[in-house]
Amino acid sequence: MYTTPEVSTVGKTEEELKQAGVAYTVGKFPCTANGRSKVNQTTEGFVKVLADAKTDRVLGVQLLA
């Protein structure tokens, strides 16, 4: 994605999953560990992945950089 700021979302949000009573896990990956972010000196932000607690099926992803 090439926008400023880089903000993107696909699938469900945590709020939607909570309201639906879905058991989920959260994984976060900081932009400080991303090569492109390091080169561009924009290391603030993260990618968050929401997955089903039992199957690990991806339910939603959010990016804020």
Distance bins in CASP14 RR format, pairs under 12 A and 6 or more apart:
PFRMAT RR
TARGET T0000
AUTHOR 0000-0000-0000
RMODE 2
METHOD distances of the structure
MODEL  1
1 7 0 0 0 0 1 0 0 0 0 0 0
1 8 1 0 1 0 0 0 0 0 0 0 0
1 9 0 0 0 0 0 1 0 0 0 0 0
1 10 0 0 0 0 0 1 0 0 0 0 0
1 36 0 0 0 0 0 1 0 0 0 0 0
1 47 0 0 0 0 0 1 0 0 0 0 0
1 61 0 0 0 0 0 1 0 0 0 0 0
1 63 1 0 0 1 0 0 0 0 0 0 0
1 64 0 0 0 0 0 1 0 0 0 0 0
1 65 0 0 0 0 1 0 0 0 0 0 0
2 8 0 0 0 0 0 1 0 0 0 0 0
2 36 0 0 0 0 0 1 0 0 0 0 0
2 40 0 0 0 0 0 1 0 0 0 0 0
2 42 0 0 0 0 0 1 0 0 0 0 0
2 65 0 0 0 0 0 1 0 0 0 0 0
3 42 0 0 0 0 0 1 0 0 0 0 0
3 63 0 0 0 0 0 1 0 0 0 0 0
3 64 0 0 0 0 0 1 0 0 0 0 0
3 65 0 0 0 0 1 0 0 0 0 0 0
4 40 0 0 0 0 0 1 0 0 0 0 0
4 42 0 0 0 0 1 0 0 0 0 0 0
4 65 0 0 0 0 1 0 0 0 0 0 0
5 31 0 0 0 0 0 1 0 0 0 0 0
5 42 0 0 0 0 1 0 0 0 0 0 0
5 44 0 0 0 0 1 0 0 0 0 0 0
5 45 0 0 0 0 1 0 0 0 0 0 0
5 63 0 0 0 0 1 0 0 0 0 0 0
5 64 1 0 0 1 0 0 0 0 0 0 0
5 65 1 0 0 1 0 0 0 0 0 0 0
6 31 0 0 0 0 1 0 0 0 0 0 0
6 34 0 0 0 0 0 1 0 0 0 0 0
6 36 0 0 0 0 1 0 0 0 0 0 0
6 37 0 0 0 0 1 0 0 0 0 0 0
6 40 0 0 0 0 1 0 0 0 0 0 0
6 42 1 0 0 1 0 0 0 0 0 0 0
6 44 0 0 0 0 0 1 0 0 0 0 0
6 45 0 0 0 0 1 0 0 0 0 0 0
6 46 0 0 0 0 0 1 0 0 0 0 0
6 47 0 0 0 0 1 0 0 0 0 0 0
6 62 0 0 0 0 0 1 0 0 0 0 0
6 63 1 0 0 1 0 0 0 0 0 0 0
6 64 1 0 0 1 0 0 0 0 0 0 0
6 65 1 0 1 0 0 0 0 0 0 0 0
7 45 0 0 0 0 1 0 0 0 0 0 0
7 46 0 0 0 0 0 1 0 0 0 0 0
7 47 0 0 0 0 0 1 0 0 0 0 0
7 48 0 0 0 0 0 1 0 0 0 0 0
7 62 0 0 0 0 1 0 0 0 0 0 0
7 63 1 0 0 1 0 0 0 0 0 0 0
7 64 1 0 1 0 0 0 0 0 0 0 0
7 65 1 0 0 1 0 0 0 0 0 0 0
8 46 0 0 0 0 0 1 0 0 0 0 0
8 47 0 0 0 0 1 0 0 0 0 0 0
8 48 0 0 0 0 0 1 0 0 0 0 0
8 60 0 0 0 0 0 1 0 0 0 0 0
8 61 1 0 0 1 0 0 0 0 0 0 0
8 62 1 0 0 1 0 0 0 0 0 0 0
8 63 1 0 1 0 0 0 0 0 0 0 0
8 64 0 0 0 0 1 0 0 0 0 0 0
8 65 0 0 0 0 1 0 0 0 0 0 0
9 15 0 0 0 0 0 1 0 0 0 0 0
9 16 0 0 0 0 0 1 0 0 0 0 0
9 47 0 0 0 0 0 1 0 0 0 0 0
9 48 0 0 0 0 1 0 0 0 0 0 0
9 49 0 0 0 0 0 1 0 0 0 0 0
9 50 0 0 0 0 0 1 0 0 0 0 0
9 59 0 0 0 0 0 1 0 0 0 0 0
9 60 1 0 0 1 0 0 0 0 0 0 0
9 61 1 0 0 1 0 0 0 0 0 0 0
9 62 1 0 1 0 0 0 0 0 0 0 0
9 63 1 0 0 1 0 0 0 0 0 0 0
9 64 0 0 0 0 1 0 0 0 0 0 0
10 47 0 0 0 0 0 1 0 0 0 0 0
10 48 0 0 0 0 0 1 0 0 0 0 0
10 49 0 0 0 0 0 1 0 0 0 0 0
10 50 0 0 0 0 0 1 0 0 0 0 0
10 58 0 0 0 0 1 0 0 0 0 0 0
10 59 0 0 0 0 0 1 0 0 0 0 0
10 60 1 0 0 1 0 0 0 0 0 0 0
10 61 1 0 1 0 0 0 0 0 0 0 0
10 62 0 0 0 0 1 0 0 0 0 0 0
10 63 0 0 0 0 1 0 0 0 0 0 0
11 17 0 0 0 0 1 0 0 0 0 0 0
11 24 0 0 0 0 0 1 0 0 0 0 0
11 48 0 0 0 0 0 1 0 0 0 0 0
11 49 0 0 0 0 0 1 0 0 0 0 0
11 50 0 0 0 0 1 0 0 0 0 0 0
11 51 0 0 0 0 0 1 0 0 0 0 0
11 57 0 0 0 0 0 1 0 0 0 0 0
11 58 0 0 0 0 1 0 0 0 0 0 0
11 59 1 0 0 1 0 0 0 0 0 0 0
11 60 1 0 1 0 0 0 0 0 0 0 0
11 61 1 0 0 1 0 0 0 0 0 0 0
11 62 0 0 0 0 1 0 0 0 0 0 0
12 18 0 0 0 0 1 0 0 0 0 0 0
12 19 0 0 0 0 1 0 0 0 0 0 0
12 20 1 0 0 1 0 0 0 0 0 0 0
12 21 0 0 0 0 0 1 0 0 0 0 0
12 22 1 0 0 1 0 0 0 0 0 0 0
12 24 0 0 0 0 1 0 0 0 0 0 0
12 26 0 0 0 0 0 1 0 0 0 0 0
12 48 0 0 0 0 0 1 0 0 0 0 0
12 49 0 0 0 0 0 1 0 0 0 0 0
12 50 1 0 0 1 0 0 0 0 0 0 0
12 51 0 0 0 0 0 1 0 0 0 0 0
12 52 0 0 0 0 0 1 0 0 0 0 0
12 57 0 0 0 0 0 1 0 0 0 0 0
12 58 0 0 0 0 1 0 0 0 0 0 0
12 59 1 0 1 0 0 0 0 0 0 0 0
12 60 1 0 1 0 0 0 0 0 0 0 0
12 61 0 0 0 0 1 0 0 0 0 0 0
12 62 0 0 0 0 1 0 0 0 0 0 0
13 19 0 0 0 0 1 0 0 0 0 0 0
13 20 0 0 0 0 0 1 0 0 0 0 0
13 22 0 0 0 0 0 1 0 0 0 0 0
13 24 0 0 0 0 0 1 0 0 0 0 0
13 26 0 0 0 0 0 1 0 0 0 0 0
13 48 0 0 0 0 1 0 0 0 0 0 0
13 50 1 0 0 1 0 0 0 0 0 0 0
13 59 0 0 0 0 1 0 0 0 0 0 0
13 60 1 0 0 1 0 0 0 0 0 0 0
13 61 0 0 0 0 0 1 0 0 0 0 0
13 62 1 0 0 1 0 0 0 0 0 0 0
14 20 0 0 0 0 0 1 0 0 0 0 0
14 21 0 0 0 0 0 1 0 0 0 0 0
14 22 0 0 0 0 1 0 0 0 0 0 0
14 24 1 0 0 1 0 0 0 0 0 0 0
14 25 0 0 0 0 0 1 0 0 0 0 0
14 26 1 0 0 1 0 0 0 0 0 0 0
14 27 0 0 0 0 0 1 0 0 0 0 0
14 28 0 0 0 0 0 1 0 0 0 0 0
14 48 0 0 0 0 1 0 0 0 0 0 0
14 49 0 0 0 0 0 1 0 0 0 0 0
14 50 1 0 0 1 0 0 0 0 0 0 0
14 51 0 0 0 0 0 1 0 0 0 0 0
14 59 0 0 0 0 1 0 0 0 0 0 0
14 60 0 0 0 0 1 0 0 0 0 0 0
14 61 0 0 0 0 0 1 0 0 0 0 0
14 62 0 0 0 0 1 0 0 0 0 0 0
15 21 0 0 0 0 0 1 0 0 0 0 0
15 22 0 0 0 0 0 1 0 0 0 0 0
15 24 0 0 0 0 0 1 0 0 0 0 0
15 50 0 0 0 0 0 1 0 0 0 0 0
15 60 0 0 0 0 0 1 0 0 0 0 0
15 62 0 0 0 0 0 1 0 0 0 0 0
16 22 0 0 0 0 1 0 0 0 0 0 0
16 24 0 0 0 0 0 1 0 0 0 0 0
16 50 0 0 0 0 1 0 0 0 0 0 0
16 59 0 0 0 0 1 0 0 0 0 0 0
16 60 0 0 0 0 1 0 0 0 0 0 0
16 62 0 0 0 0 0 1 0 0 0 0 0
17 23 0 0 0 0 1 0 0 0 0 0 0
17 24 1 0 1 0 0 0 0 0 0 0 0
17 25 0 0 0 0 0 1 0 0 0 0 0
17 26 0 0 0 0 1 0 0 0 0 0 0
17 50 1 0 0 1 0 0 0 0 0 0 0
17 51 0 0 0 0 0 1 0 0 0 0 0
17 52 0 0 0 0 1 0 0 0 0 0 0
17 53 0 0 0 0 1 0 0 0 0 0 0
17 58 0 0 0 0 0 1 0 0 0 0 0
17 59 1 0 0 1 0 0 0 0 0 0 0
17 60 0 0 0 0 1 0 0 0 0 0 0
18 24 0 0 0 0 1 0 0 0 0 0 0
18 26 0 0 0 0 0 1 0 0 0 0 0
18 50 0 0 0 0 0 1 0 0 0 0 0
18 59 0 0 0 0 0 1 0 0 0 0 0
20 50 0 0 0 0 0 1 0 0 0 0 0
20 52 0 0 0 0 0 1 0 0 0 0 0
20 59 0 0 0 0 1 0 0 0 0 0 0
21 52 0 0 0 0 0 1 0 0 0 0 0
21 53 0 0 0 0 0 1 0 0 0 0 0
21 59 0 0 0 0 0 1 0 0 0 0 0
22 50 0 0 0 0 1 0 0 0 0 0 0
22 51 0 0 0 0 0 1 0 0 0 0 0
22 52 1 0 0 1 0 0 0 0 0 0 0
22 53 0 0 0 0 1 0 0 0 0 0 0
22 54 0 0 0 0 0 1 0 0 0 0 0
22 55 0 0 0 0 0 1 0 0 0 0 0
22 57 0 0 0 0 0 1 0 0 0 0 0
22 59 1 0 0 1 0 0 0 0 0 0 0
22 60 0 0 0 0 0 1 0 0 0 0 0
23 50 0 0 0 0 0 1 0 0 0 0 0
23 51 0 0 0 0 0 1 0 0 0 0 0
23 52 1 0 0 1 0 0 0 0 0 0 0
23 53 1 1 0 0 0 0 0 0 0 0 0
23 54 1 0 0 1 0 0 0 0 0 0 0
23 55 0 0 0 0 0 1 0 0 0 0 0
23 56 0 0 0 0 0 1 0 0 0 0 0
23 57 0 0 0 0 0 1 0 0 0 0 0
23 59 0 0 0 0 0 1 0 0 0 0 0
24 48 0 0 0 0 0 1 0 0 0 0 0
24 49 0 0 0 0 1 0 0 0 0 0 0
24 50 1 0 1 0 0 0 0 0 0 0 0
24 51 1 0 0 1 0 0 0 0 0 0 0
24 52 1 0 0 1 0 0 0 0 0 0 0
24 53 1 0 1 0 0 0 0 0 0 0 0
24 54 0 0 0 0 1 0 0 0 0 0 0
24 55 0 0 0 0 0 1 0 0 0 0 0
24 56 0 0 0 0 0 1 0 0 0 0 0
24 57 0 0 0 0 1 0 0 0 0 0 0
24 58 0 0 0 0 0 1 0 0 0 0 0
24 59 1 0 0 1 0 0 0 0 0 0 0
24 60 0 0 0 0 1 0 0 0 0 0 0
25 48 0 0 0 0 0 1 0 0 0 0 0
25 49 0 0 0 0 1 0 0 0 0 0 0
25 50 1 0 0 1 0 0 0 0 0 0 0
25 51 1 0 1 0 0 0 0 0 0 0 0
25 52 1 0 0 1 0 0 0 0 0 0 0
25 53 1 0 1 0 0 0 0 0 0 0 0
25 54 0 0 0 0 1 0 0 0 0 0 0
25 55 0 0 0 0 0 1 0 0 0 0 0
25 56 1 0 0 1 0 0 0 0 0 0 0
25 57 0 0 0 0 0 1 0 0 0 0 0
25 58 0 0 0 0 0 1 0 0 0 0 0
25 59 0 0 0 0 1 0 0 0 0 0 0
25 60 0 0 0 0 0 1 0 0 0 0 0
26 46 0 0 0 0 0 1 0 0 0 0 0
26 47 0 0 0 0 0 1 0 0 0 0 0
26 48 1 0 0 1 0 0 0 0 0 0 0
26 49 1 0 0 1 0 0 0 0 0 0 0
26 50 1 0 1 0 0 0 0 0 0 0 0
26 51 0 0 0 0 1 0 0 0 0 0 0
26 52 0 0 0 0 0 1 0 0 0 0 0
26 53 0 0 0 0 0 1 0 0 0 0 0
26 58 0 0 0 0 0 1 0 0 0 0 0
26 59 0 0 0 0 0 1 0 0 0 0 0
26 60 0 0 0 0 0 1 0 0 0 0 0
26 61 0 0 0 0 0 1 0 0 0 0 0
26 62 0 0 0 0 0 1 0 0 0 0 0
27 46 0 0 0 0 1 0 0 0 0 0 0
27 47 0 0 0 0 1 0 0 0 0 0 0
27 48 1 0 0 1 0 0 0 0 0 0 0
27 49 1 0 1 0 0 0 0 0 0 0 0
27 50 1 0 0 1 0 0 0 0 0 0 0
27 51 1 0 0 1 0 0 0 0 0 0 0
27 53 0 0 0 0 0 1 0 0 0 0 0
27 56 0 0 0 0 0 1 0 0 0 0 0
27 58 0 0 0 0 0 1 0 0 0 0 0
27 59 0 0 0 0 0 1 0 0 0 0 0
27 60 0 0 0 0 0 1 0 0 0 0 0
27 61 0 0 0 0 1 0 0 0 0 0 0
27 62 0 0 0 0 0 1 0 0 0 0 0
28 45 0 0 0 0 1 0 0 0 0 0 0
28 46 1 0 1 0 0 0 0 0 0 0 0
28 47 1 0 0 1 0 0 0 0 0 0 0
28 48 1 0 1 0 0 0 0 0 0 0 0
28 49 1 0 0 1 0 0 0 0 0 0 0
28 50 0 0 0 0 0 1 0 0 0 0 0
28 51 0 0 0 0 0 1 0 0 0 0 0
28 61 0 0 0 0 0 1 0 0 0 0 0
28 62 0 0 0 0 1 0 0 0 0 0 0
28 63 0 0 0 0 0 1 0 0 0 0 0
28 64 0 0 0 0 0 1 0 0 0 0 0
29 35 0 0 0 0 0 1 0 0 0 0 0
29 37 0 0 0 0 0 1 0 0 0 0 0
29 45 0 0 0 0 1 0 0 0 0 0 0
29 46 1 0 0 1 0 0 0 0 0 0 0
29 47 1 0 1 0 0 0 0 0 0 0 0
29 48 1 0 0 1 0 0 0 0 0 0 0
29 49 1 0 0 1 0 0 0 0 0 0 0
29 61 0 0 0 0 0 1 0 0 0 0 0
29 62 0 0 0 0 0 1 0 0 0 0 0
29 63 0 0 0 0 1 0 0 0 0 0 0
29 64 0 0 0 0 0 1 0 0 0 0 0
29 65 0 0 0 0 0 1 0 0 0 0 0
30 37 0 0 0 0 1 0 0 0 0 0 0
30 38 0 0 0 0 0 1 0 0 0 0 0
30 43 1 0 0 1 0 0 0 0 0 0 0
30 44 0 0 0 0 1 0 0 0 0 0 0
30 45 1 0 0 1 0 0 0 0 0 0 0
30 46 1 0 1 0 0 0 0 0 0 0 0
30 47 0 0 0 0 1 0 0 0 0 0 0
30 48 0 0 0 0 0 1 0 0 0 0 0
30 63 0 0 0 0 0 1 0 0 0 0 0
30 64 0 0 0 0 0 1 0 0 0 0 0
30 65 0 0 0 0 1 0 0 0 0 0 0
31 37 1 0 1 0 0 0 0 0 0 0 0
31 38 0 0 0 0 1 0 0 0 0 0 0
31 39 0 0 0 0 0 1 0 0 0 0 0
31 40 0 0 0 0 1 0 0 0 0 0 0
31 41 0 0 0 0 0 1 0 0 0 0 0
31 42 1 0 0 1 0 0 0 0 0 0 0
31 43 1 0 1 0 0 0 0 0 0 0 0
31 44 1 0 0 1 0 0 0 0 0 0 0
31 45 1 0 1 0 0 0 0 0 0 0 0
31 46 1 0 0 1 0 0 0 0 0 0 0
31 47 1 0 0 1 0 0 0 0 0 0 0
31 48 0 0 0 0 0 1 0 0 0 0 0
31 63 0 0 0 0 1 0 0 0 0 0 0
31 64 0 0 0 0 1 0 0 0 0 0 0
31 65 1 0 1 0 0 0 0 0 0 0 0
32 38 1 0 0 1 0 0 0 0 0 0 0
32 41 0 0 0 0 0 1 0 0 0 0 0
32 42 0 0 0 0 0 1 0 0 0 0 0
32 43 1 0 1 0 0 0 0 0 0 0 0
32 44 0 0 0 0 1 0 0 0 0 0 0
32 45 0 0 0 0 1 0 0 0 0 0 0
32 46 0 0 0 0 1 0 0 0 0 0 0
32 47 0 0 0 0 0 1 0 0 0 0 0
32 65 0 0 0 0 0 1 0 0 0 0 0
33 43 0 0 0 0 1 0 0 0 0 0 0
33 45 0 0 0 0 0 1 0 0 0 0 0
33 46 0 0 0 0 1 0 0 0 0 0 0
33 47 0 0 0 0 1 0 0 0 0 0 0
33 65 0 0 0 0 0 1 0 0 0 0 0
34 40 0 0 0 0 1 0 0 0 0 0 0
34 41 0 0 0 0 0 1 0 0 0 0 0
34 42 0 0 0 0 1 0 0 0 0 0 0
34 43 1 0 0 1 0 0 0 0 0 0 0
34 44 0 0 0 0 0 1 0 0 0 0 0
34 45 0 0 0 0 1 0 0 0 0 0 0
34 46 0 0 0 0 1 0 0 0 0 0 0
34 47 0 0 0 0 1 0 0 0 0 0 0
34 63 0 0 0 0 0 1 0 0 0 0 0
34 65 0 0 0 0 1 0 0 0 0 0 0
35 41 0 0 0 0 0 1 0 0 0 0 0
35 42 0 0 0 0 0 1 0 0 0 0 0
35 43 0 0 0 0 1 0 0 0 0 0 0
35 65 0 0 0 0 0 1 0 0 0 0 0
36 42 0 0 0 0 1 0 0 0 0 0 0
36 43 0 0 0 0 0 1 0 0 0 0 0
36 47 0 0 0 0 0 1 0 0 0 0 0
36 65 0 0 0 0 1 0 0 0 0 0 0
37 43 1 0 1 0 0 0 0 0 0 0 0
37 44 0 0 0 0 1 0 0 0 0 0 0
37 45 0 0 0 0 1 0 0 0 0 0 0
37 46 0 0 0 0 0 1 0 0 0 0 0
37 47 0 0 0 0 0 1 0 0 0 0 0
37 63 0 0 0 0 0 1 0 0 0 0 0
37 64 0 0 0 0 0 1 0 0 0 0 0
37 65 1 0 0 1 0 0 0 0 0 0 0
38 44 0 0 0 0 0 1 0 0 0 0 0
38 65 0 0 0 0 0 1 0 0 0 0 0
40 65 0 0 0 0 1 0 0 0 0 0 0
41 65 0 0 0 0 0 1 0 0 0 0 0
42 64 0 0 0 0 0 1 0 0 0 0 0
42 65 1 0 0 1 0 0 0 0 0 0 0
43 65 0 0 0 0 1 0 0 0 0 0 0
44 64 0 0 0 0 1 0 0 0 0 0 0
44 65 1 0 0 1 0 0 0 0 0 0 0
45 62 0 0 0 0 0 1 0 0 0 0 0
45 63 0 0 0 0 1 0 0 0 0 0 0
45 64 1 0 1 0 0 0 0 0 0 0 0
45 65 1 0 1 0 0 0 0 0 0 0 0
46 61 0 0 0 0 0 1 0 0 0 0 0
46 62 0 0 0 0 1 0 0 0 0 0 0
46 63 1 0 0 1 0 0 0 0 0 0 0
46 64 1 0 0 1 0 0 0 0 0 0 0
46 65 1 0 0 1 0 0 0 0 0 0 0
47 58 0 0 0 0 0 1 0 0 0 0 0
47 60 0 0 0 0 0 1 0 0 0 0 0
47 61 1 0 0 1 0 0 0 0 0 0 0
47 62 1 0 0 1 0 0 0 0 0 0 0
47 63 1 0 1 0 0 0 0 0 0 0 0
47 64 0 0 0 0 1 0 0 0 0 0 0
47 65 1 0 0 1 0 0 0 0 0 0 0
48 58 0 0 0 0 0 1 0 0 0 0 0
48 59 0 0 0 0 0 1 0 0 0 0 0
48 60 0 0 0 0 1 0 0 0 0 0 0
48 61 1 0 0 1 0 0 0 0 0 0 0
48 62 1 0 1 0 0 0 0 0 0 0 0
48 63 1 0 0 1 0 0 0 0 0 0 0
48 64 0 0 0 0 1 0 0 0 0 0 0
48 65 0 0 0 0 0 1 0 0 0 0 0
49 56 0 0 0 0 1 0 0 0 0 0 0
49 57 0 0 0 0 0 1 0 0 0 0 0
49 58 1 0 0 1 0 0 0 0 0 0 0
49 59 0 0 0 0 1 0 0 0 0 0 0
49 60 1 0 0 1 0 0 0 0 0 0 0
49 61 1 0 1 0 0 0 0 0 0 0 0
49 62 0 0 0 0 1 0 0 0 0 0 0
49 63 0 0 0 0 1 0 0 0 0 0 0
50 56 0 0 0 0 0 1 0 0 0 0 0
50 57 0 0 0 0 0 1 0 0 0 0 0
50 58 1 0 0 1 0 0 0 0 0 0 0
50 59 1 0 1 0 0 0 0 0 0 0 0
50 60 1 0 1 0 0 0 0 0 0 0 0
50 61 1 0 0 1 0 0 0 0 0 0 0
50 62 1 0 0 1 0 0 0 0 0 0 0
51 57 1 0 0 1 0 0 0 0 0 0 0
51 58 1 0 1 0 0 0 0 0 0 0 0
51 59 1 0 0 1 0 0 0 0 0 0 0
51 60 1 0 0 1 0 0 0 0 0 0 0
51 61 0 0 0 0 1 0 0 0 0 0 0
52 58 0 0 0 0 1 0 0 0 0 0 0
52 59 1 0 1 0 0 0 0 0 0 0 0
52 60 0 0 0 0 0 1 0 0 0 0 0
53 59 0 0 0 0 1 0 0 0 0 0 0
END
